[in-house]
């Protein structure tokens, strides 16, 4: 499945975040992104996340965007 827009990318990351059972407080510490901002990921509020935050989240989750 090709990712066609930011909303699909954030949904993919949110699904991976949830699939792994990631704890928001631990993930916030790893990424430097506040739990409040990570909540936007869970809600699918892609338009409120910065490109930098999306990149850090995908890198921390080890999501290979080239294979998606």
Helices and strands as residue ranges (DSSP letters): H 6-19, H 24-31, H 35-43, G 46-48, H 51-60, G 65-67
